[in-house]
Amino acid sequence: MKILVITEPGVDGAFRHVEDLIDHLLSENHTVHFAYSDVRGSDRLVGLIARVQAAGGETLNLRVDNHPQLADLRALYALLRFYKKLRPDIIHAHSAKAGALARLLAWLGIRAPVFYSPHAYYGMGRRSRGSAAFFNLLERIFSRRSITINCSGDEAEFATKVLHIPESRRCVVLNGVSTDHFAPVDLEKKKALREALGIPPDALVLGTLGRFSFQKDPFTLHRAFLACSERIPSLHLVHVGRGDLRDDVFRFAHESGYADRVTWIDYLRDPVNFYQAADGFILSSRYEGLSLAVLEALSADLPLILSDAPGNRDFAALGLSHFWSARPESPEAFSSAIMAWSAERRRPRPSNHRPIALTSFSSRAQFSAIETAYRRALPATHPALHAPVPDASKVLVNNQ
């Protein structure tokens, strides 16, 4: 198959999914073309562009960010020309901006099936009613010209009950990660990793990975950490991420006197050592799709403290042995969860997190399911339909 992948973010979780998907498609000998934006870029984006080009694919820089802007019209025109030149069999767009551009192409009459992965809908967060209603309406209209791939039960429920996307226009493919790569390490390796990160050797380390943004709600996390740091002298936070709210959170930490108990990391090309150095993982998001960071932490066998928010509730249903849930936007609830996690460490017991990750969240099964969805969308006369279809037992597509 010839597949055009479109994304706006070139960093963070949604991009890591795009990167892994493209690498998988290339390994399966598909022809992949890539439209991207370098406005929110990274060294990993540069490397991915090079791999696509080396495999014979063509690339297009859309030069847009995640906010509506006049430059989107230029990007749409460039994308239409790109499509007409390449004539791909499948188009797969990721996140809101790329999804809007790709589905506008469908309204302009292109013939290729368009897939869209939201990686969490804007309206899943508690924003103002007006803006949420506007973006929900756009999602509902655009969905008529695409096949939506929802990555979690919560996201699929939102698509059904709020956006009213019909069953025929969507499927569910659970997110997955490389469980071979994101694996736990022994104590000696953990100590070495902490030393490399400048973390005190005797610290109780809580880690979080995510943008300093409205969605991730870093202030709730930091207010909870401040409250707990006074009761747990060894508590240390490693916060990986960047974004619009970073300077405000950084200022809050310094003014509150706990900044020296936080290791601040803007960006990690590969976050595996971050997980392996931590004792637990925390995420205070207002909403998620199905967080890759949480899946990576799960695969590394870390205890989880998560907001009881859309996208995170899927984890609450897994029967995890070391899992704490806290009310969104509540520092008090997160403080209680952190204290419970800390107390639990004094009574060690077996963890089932990695076995569950191995069984349910393999990236290989995820990408095989996406390939199957592509093939089902092609015309019956298309030669790609004669390619081998993955074993149904390994496919995580659920038509809702």
CORMOQUI-V475406 format. One record per backbone hydrogen bond with DSSP energy under -0.5 kcal/mol. NH is the residue of the N-H (numbers start at 1). CO is the residue of the C=O. E is the energy in kcal/mol with one decimal. If there is no record, write none. Layout:
NH CO E
NH CO E
//
This chain:
3 1 -0.6
3 31 -3.1
4 90 -2.8
5 3 -0.6
5 33 -2.7
6 92 -2.5
7 35 -2.1
8 94 -0.7
10 40 -2.6
15 11 -0.6
16 12 -2.2
17 13 -2.0
18 14 -2.0
19 15 -3.1
20 16 -2.4
21 17 -2.6
22 18 -2.7
23 19 -2.3
24 20 -2.1
25 21 -2.7
26 22 -2.6
27 23 -2.0
28 24 -1.3
29 26 -1.7
30 25 -2.3
31 1 -2.3
32 30 -0.6
33 3 -2.8
34 58 -2.5
35 5 -2.7
36 60 -2.7
41 38 -0.9
41 39 -0.5
46 42 -1.7
47 43 -2.0
48 44 -2.3
49 45 -2.5
50 46 -1.9
51 47 -2.0
52 48 -2.5
53 49 -2.4
54 50 -2.5
55 51 -1.5
56 53 -1.6
57 52 -2.6
60 34 -2.0
62 36 -4.3
62 60 -0.7
72 69 -1.6
73 70 -1.6
74 70 -0.8
75 71 -2.3
76 72 -2.5
77 73 -2.1
78 74 -2.4
79 75 -2.5
80 76 -2.3
81 77 -2.1
82 78 -2.2
83 79 -2.5
84 80 -2.4
85 81 -1.8
86 82 -2.0
87 83 -3.5
89 2 -2.0
90 2 -1.8
91 113 -2.3
92 4 -2.8
93 115 -2.8
94 6 -2.0
95 117 -2.9
98 94 -0.5
99 95 -2.5
100 96 -2.5
101 97 -2.2
102 98 -2.6
103 99 -2.1
104 100 -1.9
105 101 -1.6
106 102 -1.3
107 103 -1.5
108 104 -1.2
109 106 -1.4
110 105 -1.5
113 89 -0.8
115 91 -3.4
115 113 -0.5
116 147 -2.3
117 93 -2.6
118 116 -0.6
124 121 -1.6
125 122 -1.6
127 125 -1.8
132 128 -2.3
133 129 -2.4
134 130 -2.0
135 131 -2.4
136 132 -2.5
137 133 -2.0
138 134 -2.0
139 135 -2.4
140 136 -2.2
141 137 -2.4
142 138 -3.1
143 139 -1.9
144 141 -1.3
145 142 -2.0
146 143 -1.2
147 114 -2.7
148 146 -0.6
148 169 -2.8
149 116 -2.9
150 148 -0.7
150 171 -2.8
156 152 -2.1
157 153 -2.4
158 154 -2.2
159 155 -2.2
160 156 -1.9
161 157 -3.1
162 158 -1.9
163 158 -2.1
165 159 -2.7
166 164 -0.5
169 166 -1.8
170 167 -1.3
171 148 -2.2
172 398 -0.8
173 150 -2.6
173 171 -0.5
174 396 -0.6
175 151 -1.3
177 361 -2.2
179 177 -1.2
182 178 -2.5
183 181 -1.6
190 186 -2.2
191 187 -2.4
192 188 -1.8
193 189 -2.3
194 190 -2.2
195 191 -2.2
196 192 -2.0
197 193 -1.5
198 194 -0.6
198 195 -1.0
199 194 -2.7
203 200 -1.7
204 234 -2.6
205 203 -0.8
206 204 -0.6
206 236 -3.0
207 280 -2.6
208 238 -2.4
210 240 -2.6
212 242 -1.1
213 211 -1.6
217 213 -1.6
218 213 -0.5
220 217 -0.5
221 217 -1.1
222 218 -2.6
223 219 -2.5
224 220 -1.9
225 221 -2.5
226 222 -2.4
227 223 -1.8
228 224 -2.1
229 225 -2.6
230 226 -0.9
231 228 -1.2
232 228 -2.0
233 231 -0.5
235 232 -2.0
236 204 -2.7
237 261 -2.3
238 206 -2.3
239 237 -0.6
239 263 -2.3
240 208 -2.6
240 238 -0.6
241 239 -0.5
241 265 -2.7
245 212 -2.4
246 243 -1.5
249 245 -2.3
250 246 -2.9
251 247 -2.3
252 248 -2.1
253 249 -2.4
254 250 -2.0
255 251 -2.8
256 252 -1.9
257 253 -0.6
257 254 -0.7
258 253 -1.9
259 253 -1.0
261 258 -2.4
262 259 -1.5
263 237 -2.9
264 262 -0.7
265 239 -2.5
265 263 -0.6
273 270 -0.6
274 271 -0.6
275 271 -1.7
276 272 -2.1
277 273 -1.4
278 274 -0.8
278 275 -0.9
279 205 -2.6
280 205 -1.2
281 303 -2.5
282 207 -2.6
283 305 -2.3
286 215 -3.4
287 215 -0.7
288 310 -2.4
295 291 -1.9
296 292 -2.8
297 293 -2.3
298 294 -2.6
299 295 -2.5
300 296 -1.6
301 298 -1.7
302 297 -2.5
303 279 -0.7
304 322 -2.4
305 281 -2.3
306 324 -2.5
307 283 -1.5
308 326 -3.0
309 307 -2.1
310 286 -0.5
312 309 -1.5
313 309 -1.4
315 312 -1.3
316 312 -0.8
317 313 -0.8
317 314 -0.6
318 315 -1.6
319 316 -0.5
324 304 -2.5
326 306 -2.1
330 327 -1.2
331 329 -0.5
334 330 -2.1
335 331 -2.6
336 332 -2.1
337 333 -1.9
338 334 -2.6
339 335 -2.4
340 336 -2.2
341 337 -2.5
342 338 -2.5
343 339 -2.4
344 340 -2.1
345 341 -1.2
346 343 -1.5
347 344 -2.1
356 352 -1.8
357 353 -2.2
358 354 -2.7
359 355 -1.9
360 356 -2.7
361 357 -2.1
363 177 -1.8
366 362 -1.8
367 363 -2.6
368 364 -1.9
369 365 -2.0
370 366 -1.8
371 367 -2.3
372 368 -2.1
373 369 -2.1
374 370 -2.3
375 371 -2.4
376 372 -2.1
377 373 -1.2
377 374 -0.8
378 374 -0.7
378 375 -0.9
382 379 -2.1
385 382 -1.8
386 383 -1.9
387 384 -1.7
394 391 -2.2
395 392 -1.2
396 365 -0.6
398 172 -1.6
398 396 -0.5
400 398 -0.5
//
